Amino acid sequence: MRDPRRPRLPRMPQSRFEDEDTAAADSEYDDEWPPAPPARRGDGGSFEADRNLLRVAGLIGILAAVILILVLPPISILDRGNGGTTAAPGEVVTKARKSLPALPEGIEAASAFYDIAASASNQGPATLTVRLSQQTNDGRNLAFYTYADGQWERLAAVEPADGGRAARGEVPFVPSNIAVLRRTSFARTPGLIIAPGQTPDLAAPTGGVISVLAGAPAAGGEDIEISSQLQGGLADRYLGVSSATLAQAAAVNRILADPNAIKRHVDAIVGAAQRTNAAGVHLDYTAVDPARRAAFSSLVEQLSIQLRATRRGLVVTVATPISANDTGGYDWGALAAAADALWLRPPADPALFYEQLEPALVTRRDSGFDLRKVSLVVDRHSHDHATEGTSALSLQDALATAAVLQARVDQTITPGREVTIVGANISQDEGDSGLRWDDRAKSVVFSYAERTNQHMVWLENRFSMAFRLDLARRYGLGGVTVDGAGQDDALPDVWNVVARYLEEGKVHLEYPYGPYLQPQWVATDGRIDRGASGGLAVWSAPNRTGVYDITLVVSDGVIFVGRQLSLRVAEPQREPTPTASAAASATRTAIATATATGTPR
């Protein structure tokens, strides 16, 4: 019998023109894959394979439009309980209690407390809707909680629904009880970094600094350039001033060489904060020359004095030291004394995240530095490390790269013919690594060669995020700041992991379930046999002509992304019967009719 809590994968859309609604409505479920993951335990702590919400994103067609299909049946808890305690097949019964168990400090109730009785068919991942006690359209820091073993546990972020009369959210399983609670304060300081023109993700925790990276040092002089994408003022947000390019980093180090230029630059930053009505400044200069260390401390001290005079805050980014005993251009003690907080940016290369961060934190802690004034910056973006450097990309783009497929065809595909299909970037038979867990970087990774360029792609999701937050927990850092915190469905949903850490200081470490990392092949007809490594398959064409789709589905353990390849099966070319005069010049031409809708490398 099928595990009722096991997520089920709907088929991929059969046609590139099939829309999301049709695909969702016509889904046929495969009870064999993905398999239900068993719990397991890892070294050094309690780990278990994740069996949380699964999503399927199909990248179909040349334009690779994303189709997102949620495998989540809707369940509403809108004061409709019948007062009973058991549920008939397919039914959910709810009953509101007269009171809630005691709430921890910093949390307030936003709904009644409901007991839930659900039938076996409603025990898996679900979208829940719960009636609120008071109508509100303010979804900040609202979440579903369940009460078990004498304590409240956060389930998932929610957003207002039904005109603010209810809250809706996705849960990994239907709990035995539920309430909507609002966090009013955090034990650790939250921070968010967004781009100009963006709004924070609706599920992101608020209450700390929100930095909008809209400012940059001008290439010439000491002025600040404000992005044209910044619409209106910043109000309760901070103006982020960053040196993201080589030219901007050079401008900063040029300014730091001249005390008078430092003063003019400080005046320019303060003026920009006043013009944008910012609540403070986030100084994000991550390439300060070690020879300018004292000058940078002086800049921050002068900036702090002027900002405090106008009742504005200041947070300063410090880069991860290359070595444990050398903080480069950043005097942590002087900067912490001047600024309200330090935001520690990890190395751009995920492979160096723990190797460089941990020794630096150990040294700072052992020297007596108060790490509670430091927030760890974590990024929702995945990263591609290649010959020319490391670049950021979305999780969906990273998986789309992993799902590129190619057919090895040099002539017409005839009925019954076998065709080799290759996952161009994940085929271990071709020398690629395939999707795997990287214990060094604590994330899912794959590597592939593109001509002479070797790529290593690390996928950022809630598994890797949990390990990063555990680093902050182990060293007692004062908070966490999420970069890439804007509303973007192509980036991973890590908010429940982040919020639980900020609220409770707890991190649940999980590995992705191994079989989910294995590529899967789907054909609309014919037989497809997966190779030993999974990155290569052999398709036996059906015994009739037509156009057929082959889909390669890959996963990071949370979402499944597929790319399709359309192949045409045609009757074999027939040679005309040669005449006596034309026999010597008759030729035969083989025509390859396969067409790929995925983008090959």
VEXMINU-104633 format. One record per residue: x, y, z negated of N, C-alpha, C in turn; residue in one letter. Coordinates in steps of 0.05 Angstrom, whole numbers, plus 5000, padded with zeros to 4 digits. Each point is the difference from the previous one (the first is absolute). Example, Ala and Ser with C-alpha at 12.3 -4.5 7.8 and 13.67 -1.06 7.14 Angstrom:
<lumses>
526448864844498250245000501850245000A/499350215014501650244999498550224986S/
</lumses>
This chain:
<lumses>
501749765000498350245000501850255000M/499150205014501550255002499950154973R/502450104992500250174976498350255004D/498050054983498350235005501450274996P/502350004987501550264997502150045022R/500249815018502050015020499150205023R/501750195007499250185022500049855027P/498250085018499849875025500750195023R/501349895020500950165022498149985023L/498850235009498449985024501649985025P/498849895021501449985025500850275010R/502150015016500750245014498050065022M/499450255006498250065022500949865026P/498149885015500649855023500550185025Q/499150244999500450185023501250264990S/501750115017501350254991497950234999R/497649965012498050215000498049964977F/500449794984498149944978500450214978E/497850124992500350214979500049884973D/500650174980500249904972497549894990E/497750135005497549904989499349735012D/500449965026499449745012501849794989T/502650074997501949804990499349914971A/499150194984499349944972497549834999A/498050075017497549864999500249725011A/501849965020500149735012502249834989D/501250084977502349854989499349714995S/501849835008499849714994502349944981E/499449864978502149964980501349735003Y/502650004996501649765002500749914971D/499049774992500449914973502749884995D/501649985021502649874997502350214997E/499550245010502150204999498850284997W/501150174982502349954985499549824976P/501949844991499549814978499950154974P/498649884980499850124974502649974986A/501350224990502649984988499849904971P/501749814993500149914972501750194983P/499450014974501650174982502849884998A/502050164997502749904996501550184982R/502249914989501650154981502850035011R/501150244998502750045010502050044977G/502550035008502250034981499950274987D/500750014974500350254986497450144992G/497849875003497550134992497649855012G/497750104994497649875010499150125026S/500149845021499250095026497949815011F/498250105016498149825013499550105028E/499449825018499450075027497450175001A/500050205016497750185001497749875015D/497550034990497649915014498050234999R/501050245004498350234998498650065026N/499050245004498650085024501649955025L/498849895020501349965026498650175021L/501550135017498850145022501249905026R/498650025021500949925026500050255018V/502350075010500250225019500949905027A/498350035020500749905026501150225018G/502349975011501250195018499549905028L/497850095012499149885025500350205023I/501249915022500150175024502650155002G/500450125023502550145006500450234981I/497850134993500250234982500349924971L/499849754993500349894973498250154981A/497450035006498150134982499649814976A/499950124977499749844976497149944994V/499349754997497349924992500349874972I/498750124981500249914972497449864992L/500249754993497649854992500349924971I/498250104984500249944971498549744995L/501349814986498849754994498750024972V/498250184997498950074973497050025001L/498649814990497150024999499150224981P/498050165006499150214983498249904977P/500450104976498349934977499450274986I/497550054995499250254987499149944972S/500950164981499149984972498750274994I/497550025007498550254998497649974982L/500549914975497949964981497849825010D/500849795016498049835011500049734987R/501349964978500049744987497349924991G/499549735000497449904992499949924971N/502350054986500049944972500849714994G/500349845021500849724996503049974996G/500949754997502849964995501249815021T/498449895017501049825021499250115027T/501649925020499550105028499549775018A/497950035016499449805020502050015022A/500249805017502050005022499850265017P/502350135004500150245015499150254985G/499449984974498950224985502050114980E/499750254993501550134979498150124980V/500349934975498250104979501650174981V/499050244994501450194983498250094977T/501250064978498550104977501750204985K/498950244996501550214986499949964970A/502350034987500149984971499350284988R/499249994975499350254987502450174993K/502349884997502450154993502549875013S/502150165000502649905011501849924977L/501949815005502149964981501750254997P/501450034979501650244994501950055024A/500150265008501850085022502750094990L/502149945014502650104992500250315003P/502050124988500350295002500650075029E/498950225009500550105026498149895021G/497949864992498049895019497250074990I/498250075018497350054993498149845019E/497749934990498149845016498550185020A/499649885024498650145021497549845009A/499649764988497749845006499349834976S/497849865002499349804979501949765003A/500049824981501649765000498249775008F/500749875022498249795012501349724996Y/498349814991500749725002499249915028D/501649825012499449905027500049705000I/497949895012499849715005499849975030A/501949875013500149975029500149715007A/498749925022500149735009502849955012S/500649745005502649935010500750145027A/497950045016500550125026500750304998S/499750124977500750284996502350044981N/501949804999502250024981502550115012Q/500150045027502550095012500350305000G/501850115017500350295002497450135009P/499450244990497450125006500250304998A/498250145013499650284997497750044980T/500550134978498050044979499150295000L/497550044994498850274996498750004973T/500850194983499050014973498750284995V/497750004988498650254993501650154979R/500350275005501450174980498050114980L/501050074977498250124979499250285008S/501850155013499450275009501050045028Q/498450145016500750045028502550175002Q/501949925017502550155004501249935027T/501350195013501549965024503050014995N/500750014975502850014992501049724995D/501549895019501049734998502749974988G/501150224990502749994989500249824976R/501949815001500749834977497649834991N/498049965018497949814994500949725009L/499249794985500749735006498149804988A/499949765011498649784988501849884979F/498749934977501449864979498349764991Y/501449794990498649784988501249964972T/498449884982500949974972500349704995Y/502449924993500649714994502149984979A/499749804983502049944979500650254983D/497950164994500350224982501350255012G/500350015026501250245012498850065028Q/500250255008499050095026502249955021W/499249915023501949965022499050145025E/501850165012499250155024499849815024R/497950015015499549835023500750135026L/499050255004500350135026499150284999A/501150175018499150285002497250005014A/498550204995497350035012499750285011V/497950045016499350265010497050044998E/499150254997497150054998498549895024P/497649904994498249905021497250094994A/498249965020497250074996499650294989D/501550185014499750284992501150064972G/501949844990501250054974498549874977G/497949855007498549864979501149734993R/502049905016501249744995502950015008A/501549794994502849985007500449735014A/501650015021500549765016503049945002R/500749754999502849925002500349705007G/502449925007500649735007501349864977E/499149764993501149854978501049735010V/502249894988501149755009498249764994P/498250034980498149794992497750134985F/497749874999497750114986500449934970V/500450214983500649944972497449934985P/500449914975497749934983498750254988S/501450225000498950264991501550235014N/498750235000501350225014498950274989I/501750205002499250284994501750195017A/498950235005501650215014501050194978V/502750024999501250174980501850215014L/500350234986501750215012502450054981R/502449995012502450064985500350304997R/500250104975500350294995502950084994T/501649804993502950064995501649745005S/502550045006501749775006502349994979F/500849754994502349964982502650095013A/500049975027502450085016499150205021R/501850175008499350225018499849915029T/497650055012499849945029500950235017P/501049945023500750215019499449905029G/499350195017499449935028501550195019L/501049895022501250165021498549955026I/499050225012498549985025501250205020I/499349965025500850185022498150235002A/500850235011498250225004497749925018P/497650094993497649935016498749744991G/501349854982498849764989498650054974Q/498249814993498850004973500849744987T/500250004973500849754986498049785005P/501049765001498349765003497950014978D/497549935006497850024981500549824976L/501549785003500449824978502550074984A/501550215008502550074986499450124973A/501649934979499650124974500850295001P/498450174987500550294999500450084971T/500950244996500550104973502950094996G/501749945020502850094999500550195023G/502550025007500950185021499349885028V/498850165017499649935028501750195017I/502149895012501850165016499349985029S/499750235013499550025029502650095013V/501349825015502650065012499650185025L/499550254994499450195021502250215005A/502150004982502050205003502749885006G/501850165013502749915006501850245003A/502649974993501850235004500450065029P/500150265007500350085027502849935010A/500249965026502649935011502150224997A/499150255001501750234996498950174978G/501850124984499150164977499349834977G/498450124982499249864975497049984997E/498550055021497150004998498949724998D/497449984995498549754999498050005023I/500049795016498049985021497749824990E/497650105005497649864991498749865025I/499349754997498949855022497450125010S/499650015026497550105011497749824995S/500549754992497949814993498750054973Q/501350174984498850074974497750195005L/497649914994497650165003499150114974Q/500050274998499150124975502149994978G/499250054976501950004977500349724988G/501749994980500549744986498549984974L/499050224989498449994975501449854978A/499049764993501149864977502249805008D/501150045024502149825010502750145001R/502149845001502750115001500950035029Y/501650215005501350045026502549835001L/500049795017502449845003501950135020G/502550054992502050115018502249795003V/500349905024501849775005502050065021S/502249854999502150015020500149735013S/498049945017499749745012501849945024A/500950215013501749975024502950074994T/501849925018502850064997500550315000L/498550145018500350295001499150134975A/497849914988499050114975501949944977Q/501149764999502049934979502550185003A/500850055024502350175005499450294990A/497650095005499250274991500150024970A/499149794986500150014971502850024990V/501849835010502850014991501450255008N/499250135022501150265007499150214979R/497549994992498950194981501549974973I/500449744992501249954974502950094998L/501250065023502850095000500350304993A/497750154999500050294995498150074978D/500950104977498250074978497950205008P/500750195018498050205009497949875017N/500849805017498149865016498149834983A/501149894978498349844981497850184989I/500750254992498050184989497850065020K/500950055025498050075021498249765006R/501249764999498549765005498049954978H/500850044975498149974978497750205003V/500650255007497950205004498049915022D/501249875021498349915023498249784991A/501049814984498349784990497750104983I/500750184981498050114982497950165017V/500950155020498150155017498249815015G/501149775010498349815014497949874982A/500849954975498149894981497850194994A/500650264998498050214995498150035024Q/501150005024498450035024498049775004R/500949764993498249775003498349944975T/500350174980498549964975500549734988N/502549905002500749744989500250004970A/499449774988500149974971502949964991A/501849945019502849964993501549945025G/502549924996501849935022501349734995V/500049845021501549755000502450035018H/502450014989502450045015501149725007L/500049945026500649735010502550015018D/502350084987502550025015501649754994Y/500149815018501149744994502849955012T/501250215011502749965012501950224991A/499950064974501850214989502949905000V/501850165011502849935000501049994971D/501449784992501049984973501850244992P/501350135020501650234993498350244992A/497349995006498250224993498349934976R/500949824984498549904977499350234981R/501950154991499650234981498250215013A/500450055026498450205014497149925001A/499549745005497249915001498750024973F/501449944979498950034973499350294994S/501850195010499550284996497550095015S/499649905025497650065016497549914985L/500049764989497749894986499450164975V/502150084986499650164975498850275007E/501050135020498850265008497149975010Q/499549795015497349955010498149954977L/500949854980498349934977499250254985S/501950184996499450254985497950175014I/500250035027498150165014497349875002Q/499949735003497449865002498650014973L/501449974978498750014974498950284994R/501350205011499050274996497350045014A/499549845020497450025014498249764993T/500749864979498549774990499749785021R/502249945013500149795019501949784991R/499549755008501749784992502249945020G/501849824993502249935017500749714996L/500049845021501149735000502249995021V/502149854994502449995017500649715007V/500449945026500949745008502949964996T/500849774990502849924999500349745016V/502249995016500549765016501249784983A/499649755007501349784986503050025002T/501449984978503050015001501149775017P/502050055016501249795016501449804982I/501250104978501249834980498950074973S/500249824981498750034974501050244985A/502650075003501250214985500350275015N/499050015024500250245016497350095010D/498950214989497450105008500250205023T/502350025012500350175024499450304995G/498350115016499450294997497950064979G/499349814983497850044981500949964971Y/500050214985500749994971497349954985D/499549754994497449934989499350154974W/502050044984499650144974499150295005G/501550155017499450285006497350025014A/499549825019497550025015497649944982L/500249804983497849934982499450224980A/502150154992499550224982498650235013A/500350045026498850225014497249935011A/499749765010497549925013498149864981A/497549985008498049864983500449705003D/501049905023500349715004502049965023A/501349775000501749915022498649775014L/499950025027498949785016502349865014W/500449754993502249845010499349865025L/501350085022499549875026501949765003R/498949775008501749775004501550025027P/501949815005501450015026498149955023P/500650115023498349965024499949715008A/502249864997500249725007498849834978D/497849865004498749844979501949784989P/501949915016501849794990501850104977A/500350274998501650114979498450114976L/497449975001498250114979500949924972F/500249744995500649914973503050014995Y/501749955021502849994996501250274992E/498850225009501050264993498450134977Q/497449954999498450124979500649904972L/500149734997500349894973502650084987E/502349985012502450094987499950304992P/498850165018499850294994498350054975A/497849864998498250034977501349894974L/501449785002501449904977502050204989V/501550115019502150204991498750254988T/497950105012498650244989498849934972R/498849774997498849924975502149974978R/502249875007502149944980501550264992D/499950205018501350264993498250174982S/497649914995498250154982498050175015G/500050005026498150165015497249904996F/498150184996497249934995498649945027D/499749745007498849935025497050055002L/498850084978497250075000499550255017R/502150155005499750245017500349945029K/500349745007500549925028497549845010V/499150075024498049845014501249875024S/499449755004500949855023498350065024L/501250075022498550055025499849735015V/497649925005499549755016498550085025V/500649865022498950085026498249795011D/497650085010498149815012500949915028R/502050135012500849935027501749755000H/499849845021501949795006502450135013S/502249845003502550125011501349815019H/501050125022501449855021502950095000D/501849824993502950074999501349895026H/501050185016501349925025502750145003A/501349965022502750115004500150304996T/497950145010500050294998499250114972E/499249824982499250094973497449884992G/498950104978497549904988497750195005T/497849905010497750165006497549894986S/498150184994497549924987497949935021A/498349814994497749945017497849894982L/497649995011497749904984500149704999S/498549894981499949714997498749885025L/497950125010498749895024501850015024Q/501650215003501950015022502249794997D/500949954976502049804995498949725007A/497649944992498849745006499449985030L/499250225012499650005029502649935015A/502250104990502649935011500649704997T/499349894977500449714995498249835018A/497750115008498149845015500350025031A/502150135009500550025029500449715011V/498749945022500249735012500450025030L/501449805011500649995028499549715011Q/499249995025499649745013502349965020A/501149764999502149935019498749885025R/499550175019498649925024501550095025V/500649825019501350095024498549925025D/497649894996498349945023497149984991Q/498249955018497249984994499449794978T/498350084980499249814980497649855011I/500349745003497949835012498649854977T/497649905005498549854979501749774988P/500049994974501449794986503050044996G/501150225012502850054998500850094972R/502449934991501150094974501650265003E/499450184982501450265001501250064972V/502550074999501450074975499450294993T/499050054976499550274990501950054977I/501250234999502050064980499250254984V/500249994974499950244983502650145003G/500150205016502650115010501850114977A/498850074977501650124979500149834974N/498849765001499949844976500749715005I/500949935025500649735007502749914990S/500049824980502549904990501449835022Q/498549895018501249855023501750195017D/499350265000501450205016502150154984E/500449924974502050134984498950224981G/497450055000498850194982499549864973D/499550154979499849894973497249894994S/497950115013497349954992499350154975G/497550014992499150154976500849834976L/501350124981500849864976500250204976R/500249894976500450164977503050054996W/500850254996502750084996500450064970D/501349824986500250034971502050234992D/501750085019501850224995498550265000R/498350055019498450245002497349984987A/499249764991497449944988497750095019K/500149915024497950065019500049805023S/497950005016499849835024501750145021V/501549845016501850115019500149835025V/500650115023500749855024502150145015F/501749865015502150125015499949895029S/500850175019500049925028502050175015Y/500849905023501950155017498550125023A/500750255006498950155023502450095017E/500549855021502450045016502549984982R/501450224996502450004983499450114972T/497450074995499250124975498749794982N/501149974976498949814981498250144980Q/497549914997498150124983499549834975H/499750134977499149874976497750174989M/497649884999497650144993498949904973V/499950184980498949944974497250104998W/498249834991497150074999499350094971L/498950234998499250114974497049934995E/499549874978497249934993499849984970N/497849894989499750004971502049814986R/501049805015501949824988502750154994F/501150135021502550154996499650234981S/497750135002499550234982500049924971M/498949764994500049914972502949974989A/501849895016502749964991501450274996F/499450205017501250264996499050134974R/497449974995498950114975501149864976L/500649745003501249864978502750104993D/501550105020502650134994499650254983L/498050165007499350244984499249924971A/498549784998499249914973502449914984R/501849855012502249884985501950224989R/500250225015501850214991498650244987Y/497449974995498650204984499850275014G/499750015026499750255014497450134993L/499950275003497750154990497649995019G/500449925025497749995018500849895027G/498150015019500449905027498850205019V/501450065021499050185021499849845026T/497750015013499649855024500350185024V/502049945017500350145025498349875021D/499150155020498149895020497349964987G/499250184982497549964985497650125014A/500250095025497850115014498149785010G/497650095007497949815010501049895027Q/500549745001501149875024499449704998D/498149915016499249714999502249825010D/502050115014502249835011502049934978A/499950144977501849954978498749814980L/501649864984498849794983498550124976P/498149854990498550074976501649904976D/501350184986501649934977498950134975V/497750135002499250184978499249854975W/498949775002499349864975502549924985N/502149925014502549934987501250244986V/500050235015501150254989498450104976V/497450005003498350114978500249834975A/500149745003500249824977502650064985R/502250045015502550064987499950274985Y/498950205014499950264987498250004975L/497849855001498249994978500949834977E/501049765006500649804979502949934997E/501750095019502849925000500449715007G/498049875013500249725007500349975030K/501549795007500449935028499749705003V/498349925019499649725005501649935025H/502149844997501849935022499049765015L/499850035026498949785017501749975024E/500249755010501149945026497749965020Y/500450075025498049935020499949705003P/497749895006499749725004501449925026Y/501949814997501749925022498649945027G/497949845000498749945026498950245014P/499350214985499050255013502150135017Y/502649964993502250125015500649855026L/498849765003500549855024498250105023Q/501150055023498350105023498049785008P/497750105010497949825009499350075029Q/499249805015499450035029497149935005W/498650165016497249955006499750035030V/498549815013499450025029497049985004A/499050165019497249995005499149745014T/501949865012499449745012502649865005D/499949745006502449855004501149914972G/502249885000501249914974502650154996R/500450084975502550154993501449854977I/502549935004501649854980502250184990D/499950044974501950184986502749854997R/502250145006502649884997500849974971G/502349884995500849944973500350254983A/501150215012500450254984497650185001S/498149955017497650175002500350235018G/502450095007500450235017499949935030G/499449755006499849925028497849795002L/498550015022497749825004499949915029A/498849775004499549905028497049995004V/499150155021497250005007499549825024W/498149824997499249835022497550135011S/500150105025497850145012497649825003A/497650114999497649835004499849915029P/498249815004499749895027498250155018N/499750264995498450175018501350275001R/499550145022501350265005498650214983T/501450234997498950224985502250154985G/499350204985501950154983499649934971V/502149934987499949904972501950164982Y/499150044975501650164982501549824980D/502650064996501649874979500650224980I/499549944974500450204979502049894980T/502050174994501949944979499250174975L/499649864978499150134975502349984980V/500850234988502150014980498950144975V/501349964978499150124975502350054981S/499650214984501950054978499049884974D/497949845002498849884976497650154990G/499450245012497750164992498150045024V/501150105022498450045024501049825022I/498349945019500749845023499750175025F/502150015017500050165024500449825024V/498550045021500349835024500450165025G/501549895018500350115027499149785020R/498850105022498949815020501650025026Q/500249775013501249985027497949875018L/499450135022498049895019501449865023S/499349745004501349845020497849905020L/500750025026498149915020500749725010R/498049835000500349735011498749995027V/501549925021499050015027500649735014A/498549965021500649765016502750035013E/501449785005502650025013499850115028P/502150155007500150115027500249775021Q/498450025020500049795021501550115024R/501749835011501550085023498349955025E/500050195019498649955025501449775016P/498449855014501149795017501550125023T/502649945001501750135020499349905028P/500250185020499749935028502849945011T/500149895023502649935011501850245003A/498850235007501650245005500850144975S/498449964978500650144975501349834979A/500349755005501049824979502750094989A/501750105017502750064991500150254982A/497950175003500150254984498150014977S/498549774995498150004977501650024974A/499050174981501250044974497949964978T/501149964976498249964977500850214979R/498050144990500550204980498649934974T/501550014977498849954974499350274988A/497550034990499050254989499449974970I/501350164984499450004971497650184994A/497949884990497550164996499550064971T/501949924982499550064971500450294995A/498250124984500250284992500050014970T/501750174988500250024971498750264991A/498249984981498850244988501650104976T/501749834988501850104979502350145013G/501450164985502350155011502549854994T/501349885021502449854995502450184994P/501949894987502450164995502049975023R/
</lumses>
